[in-house]
Amino acid sequence: MKSTITTILAILIGIVSFGQSKDEAEILAEGTRLYKSEMASWYGTDIFLSKFPDRHQKAGGYFSYLKDDKAVCVFFSNDETPRIIGSFSFDSTYDINTAIVEDQERELTIQERDLLVIRQAAIKEFKSDTLFKAYKDMNPNFIPLNDEKGKRVYILTGPEKPGIVVFGNDYLLTFNKDNELKNKKRLHKNIIPIEYGKKDGKIVIATMHSHLPETGGIITATDICTLKLYSKYARWGQHYVISQKNVSIWDCNKGTLLVMTKEAWDKIAKSQKEKE
């Protein structure tokens, strides 16, 4: 199977070159937005914990957002009326040595208040609605977004232990302009933990998971976010998402997406097996 997949990729690269569809481009853009937000949260948390030990007790939480060409992580206080108690801005390198650190306490901006409100609303829903599932050794990550696409919160599941990449058990909550919940849905119908590292003494460089029809025909924005966050640690080369109608091929090294029909994938695989 491994050699078949490698050959399929070689054939595709050699004989086909085409642009992405609108849906694919939008999913890639949304996945990148999620990734940038999560990266800011990862490194912003590191800075907050190391530079502001005196503020840990008064922290109510954190969230991140995109502003111009920066990704910003803010920590807010646990006061009845929260205040920002730490702000960290990153460029595309996410280098903590060049991050802009604002240590002065301040009020939340209008954008930050909206993001905090919908994030807290999502947390409340997660705790009260049986739609949402929690798993041992896993943590929910709440990612609020507010842009031309509207106000929304993604919930991704992250592992507490190293050596695991988790797909699935993810959700999308959408809100109206008044920060009122409009809709909530589960994106994947299951949870898919994949261990990485050596297997039988060999490094696994290609992995895959499948989508039920309810999840959609191609890779999700949350899948892309997860792959961009973890594949460098997993040292994967490609990840495949198999659905009923399509196969999505994510190049972990280049950060590129190729989607082909399941029919074409099966034909190439069949042809390769016949040659072998």
MOUR-V975022 format. One record per helix or strand of 2 or more residues. SS is the DSSP state (2 for helix, 1 for strand). FROM is the first residue (numbers start at 1). TO is the last residue. If there is no record, write none. Layout:
ss=SS from=FROM to=TO
ss=SS from=FROM to=TO
This chain:
ss=2 from=2 to=15
ss=2 from=22 to=51
ss=2 from=53 to=58
ss=1 from=59 to=67
ss=1 from=70 to=77
ss=1 from=84 to=90
ss=1 from=100 to=102
ss=2 from=110 to=128
ss=1 from=138 to=147
ss=1 from=150 to=159
ss=1 from=164 to=168
ss=1 from=171 to=175
ss=1 from=181 to=186
ss=1 from=191 to=195
ss=1 from=198 to=199
ss=1 from=202 to=203
ss=1 from=206 to=210
ss=2 from=213 to=215
ss=2 from=221 to=234
ss=1 from=238 to=242
ss=1 from=246 to=251
ss=1 from=256 to=261
ss=2 from=262 to=275
